[in-house]
């Protein structure tokens, strides 16, 4: 929004801004914030930041000791549409409290380092990324998780219609129209809010899932910009839903038997304004350049390890099962939604040529997800990996209908969070290149995910187990 701190401070004064809100991202990918009266906000805040406790909520204390500071980035400012009083928000880098140096494990800093490493290699000077936003909107979610009571009740108006319109059948919600689609106006309000905030939206529609599944797709942006936008979009989606007395969730698999929520990421590289993924001679599959094929092979080679960052929840692996357009098989193909990497058929112009990596979801830290994917792709480019030599395709088939002999030759994503974390622990040297990811972050990430999520979930009886075993 602003090119300098001075421009931001002038705006605060001239527009009678009441409060300034600083938003910083923790290791797990959640936003934290602190709010400052505008009359007290000054140039010093852009130079010194605002100190906060790195041991409470952010996850930084597991990696380094000491206090940290939130340093606002003037270019990320936006007027917060959900505050009663005029509030200007800034996204922040987390820096060291004393020297104000970039904090090694700050997610925005890692995203910047990934781009800097790409430029240092000479391969490209811009990485364009475009996540797709799939989410559910429910009327109410009641969770009961006690020693002697366990259960979840989801209320969704599109399947509990009170006889006013036929309910959407399971997995039949794709692009439905009103009155079956009851969320048209809500998605439009989200879209108009985002447009007012300067975030370009391509379209919105009802997704496959019957109980309120939605999709919003935006334009591609530079890697850091795309990650910043993703945080803002999630914030807007959740707050608009709350404004209407509903709850929005990006949980990968909130409803058994329905389609889950992914974060398909469109991506391409550019150098000197020239698109690098298009095959000028049109000799390769889907008009992908050699560089694009190497990049694709790098993503697929490291996909199992990437899952530890791109799908870092136990719920992620409830979504990653065959039969729901879930990308569990590690191959690429043109317009094929059963593949881990889809080449969009409609992206035919050189500047539009791209790939879509389909496994990720929003339980990850979007900055780390995008940075890790870029590093995996660059590793493939530097090693000149050939997808065919690794049996990554292209395969223009519906993998579910192929023979067991054919399927056995196709590598798959991990089936559990434990398996994904083990793969990340074994294969993360590509993340350390250019000193982009600190080794301590990878170690702490793996340990905390196992200790605080995988082990806790595995130790708890599941309601379906009572149905299976209560009469044992």
C-alpha angles and dihedrals in degrees: 000000000000132000095207144017090248091057091050093049091049090052092050090054098042097044096046094240109189102195139019117213122200116203121194129178122234126215094265091053102257124130122244121189145191125194126217127190106252093231088063096045111104147155090283091068090061090049103037103021124207118291121232139170110272090195097064118075101324097083093225094117090071089063110034133006129236138050123306135204135223111230112196119228109217093206092063099056122131136168105250108238093199101058120095093217121051103276129180115205128203128191110228141210115225110234136176111281096231109033097024089227117153109276107243095226099041106125095220089050091051090051090052092048091052091057091044090052091050090053091046091056090055091228096116141341099214133040112198116204132181121181119197115226116225118172143150126240114205131180093225140351119198116192124193115184112160135130094265102022126054128168150109128220119194121193115198121173093209091067098030097051099158088233094294095115135358112276118247107256118238112287091359100104100100110135093337116171129227137308088037088041101062095173101066095107093043092053090047090053089050090049095048090047091053092047090052088053091054097255111135114228122196097193147312132223145157112278131218098274112095099213100070104303113166139180132205120184124197136188122273119265139178112292098259092040091050091052092048090049091050091057091049093046092052089048092052094045093052095044096046089050090049090049088060095046094257136112125233122202134184090196108146097231114012096155127043113231094021132095115276132226117262134177103224107192121210111204142175139160131234135190125193089347091304118124111238101193097065121093104225092194091048092222098125132077113284088356090284115158122237087253091054091050091050089048090050091051090051092054092049094044091055096033095109091053092042088058089070087066104025096044104025102156135082087236090058090074093053086065096042097075127112121262100050100074083269113163101228098137120081105228137096131235144162114271091340116141094189090066125088088229120038123191105212109237092209094056097088105138116091092243092050099047108120146134129242118220105204110186103078126099136188098260086086129077102267093213092054092042094055094041093049093049091051092051092049091051093047090050088057092049094049092049092042091230116193114216092210093055089057094044091248092135145192090241116171095197141106096250093206091065097047125103122270089245091057093043093050090065093056117088116228138207119260115280096216139031089246090057092047093051090048089053091050092049090052098042116037105108088107089061092055094056112115087012088273098142118034112232088228090061093054092048093047092045093053094045096047094045090052095043101040102033118013096043094043094051094044091052095055124085111243119225090238089058088065089056090049103040112017091102094047 
